[in-house]
Amino acid sequence: MSDGLLTLAVDGLGRPPLALLVDRDDDTRRLYADFLRLAQCDTDEAADGRDALAKALARYPEVIVAETRLPGISGYDLCRLVREDEHIRDTPFVFVTGDAFDADLARARAAGADAVLVKPCPPDDLVAAIARQFQQSRYLRQRVTSLRYQVTGQRQRADAVVGRSLAILARAGLSRERRRAEHGDPPTAPPVLVCPQCNRRLQYVKSYMGAS
């Protein structure tokens, strides 16, 4: 809690959670988006159901907040389609709707909504509802666990690469040692040298070639 505002950060996610806001009214989306960003939540927006579905499938948001009445496909159909997709079916889905009749609320829950809020809905009520869904979300727990496995796997792969590199360098060093040998013929003609004691010309006998 900071200055009376809930924080929507999720431990282990490694970034702010993403909320997809779906409403045909630009001002409503902007109001909720500004408030969610203050609660440390990233946002994306869609004005119709088809665009919302495409963004949900592409970006895997941590929560979807939608109106029931949408152009393209309705919020009810959007929720049902989300629940049918294996990758995002467990995404928390919150309706913020102007349809306040009991039949409308029942229809929203039947479509698969996790929470249904009725307009006018203060932004802090929406943030509180999202926070409750994050606490209960099996989807988020799976995402965090998956990210941890990814980090562990990357670390293990990096360690394996370093180990292979060291082994290759070690083998290369041993290989150079094995190639070391005596040579009776000089690789280039040696200079003429004379012994300073007996004044005789020095003769080339052998040299060592290879790694030292």
N, C-alpha and C positions, 0 to 999 in steps of 0.2 A: 504494500500500500504506500503510495507516495502522494502527499497533499490530497488525501481523500480519494485518489484514483487507483483502481486496481491495475496491477501490472500483469500483462499476459505473456511474459517471457516464459519459455519452457526449458527447464534444465535438461541439458544433454542434446538439445536440437542443434546447437551451434550457430544459430541465427534467430532473428525474430520470427515468430510464426506468421504465416500468410493467411489473411482473410479475404475471400472473394465476395464482394458486395454486389448484389444483383437487384437492380430497381430501375424502372423506366424513368424515374424522377431524378434529374441530375442533382438538385439541391439536397435531396435525402441521402444520396450516395456520398456527396461531399461532406455533409454533416457527420455521418457515421465514420467516414474515412479519417477525417481530421481527429476525431475523438479516439479512434482505435490507434492511430499513430502515437498519440500522447500516452497510450497504454503500452507502448513498445510492441506494436503489432504492425507488420507490413500489410498493405492492401493492394488489391487489384479490383477492377470494376467492370461490370457489364450492364448494358441497358436492355438486353433481351435474353430470352432463354437459350437460344441457339449459341450465341456468343459465349454465354456463361458456361454451357456444357463443354465447348471447345477449350476454354481456358481451364476449366477444372481438369480435363483429361491431359492437358499439356503441362500444367504447373503443379498439380497435386497440392492444393491449398490445405492448410490445417483446419479450416472451418469455412463453410459456405453460409452466407446470410442472404436470404432472398425474399422478395415479395411473391405472393401467390399469383397475382395478375401481371403477366409479362407478355410482351409481343413475341412472336415466333413460336415458342412453346411455353406453356404455362409453368408457374413455379411448381405445381403439383407434379407435372410430367418431368420437369427437371429433376426433382427429388427422386422420383421413381427410376429415372435413367441412371442417376448417380448410384443408387442402391443396386442396380443390375451390373455395374462395371466392377470387375474383380480388383482393380487397382485402387479405386476410390470409394468402394461401397461402405467403408466404415468411417468416412469423413463426417465429423459432426455437421449437422445441417439444422440451421435455425431459420424459421420463418418470422419475418416482421411484416405483418399484413394488416390491411384495412378491412378484411373480411372477418367480422367479429361474431357472426352467428355460430351457434353450437355445431351446426352441420358443417360449416366451413372449417372450424377448428378440428373436428373429427376427421374430416377429409385430409387435412394437412398431416395429422398424425398417422393416418392410414397410408399416406404416401411414403412415410419413412422419416418424418421430421423428428429430431431429438428434442426440440423446444419450439414453442409457438408464442410469439409476442404480438400484442395487438397495438396498432397505431392509434393515437400518437404514442410512440415509445421513446422515452428519454434515452440519450446515448449511454448514460451510465448504467441503465437497466440492461441494455444490450451487452455492454462489457461484462457485467456480472453474469449474465446468462452464458456468454462464451467462456468465462473463467470456470463456471461449473462444468461445462462440457469438456474442457481441457482436463479437469481433475478426473473425470470419469472415462475419458476417451481411450479405448483399447487401440484405436488407430494411431494416436500419438505415441503410446507406449511402444507399439510395433516400429514406428518410424525412428524413435530414439534408439531402440535396440538395433535396428538395421544400420543406423549410422555408426554405432559403436563397433559393430562387426566390420563395417567397411574400413574404419580407422585401424582396427586391429589387423585386418587382412593386408592393408597397405603397409603397415609397419613390418609385418612378417615378410612380405614380398621384398621390401627394401633390405631387410636383414639378409635374406637369401641372396639377393644380387651382390651385396657387399661380400658375403661369404664366398660366392663363386668367383668374384674378382680376385680376392686374396688367394684362392686356390690356384687360379690361372697364373698369377704372378709368381707364386711359389714354384709351380711346375716349370715355368719359363726359366727361373733361376737355376733349378736343378739341371735342366736340359743344357744350359750353357756350361755348367760345370762338367757334364759328361762329355762335351765336345772339346774340352781342353786337351791338347796333345803336344808332343815334341815334334819339331820340324827340323830336318837336316838341311833344307834348301831355304835360303832367305827369301822373303817375299819381294824384296828389292835389293839391289847390289849394295853391300855394306861399304862404308868409306874405308880408305886405306889408313890403318892405324899401326903405329910402331911402338914397341915396348920401350919405355924410357930407361930401363936398366940394362937390357942386353942389346938394344938397338935392332931387334929382329921384328920382322913384320908379323902382326897378329893375324891369326886365321879364324874364320867363322866356323863354329862347330855345330851349334843347334840353338833353337829359340823355342819359347812356349807361346802357343797360339790359343786363343779362347778366353773365356771369362776368368777373371782373377778371383 
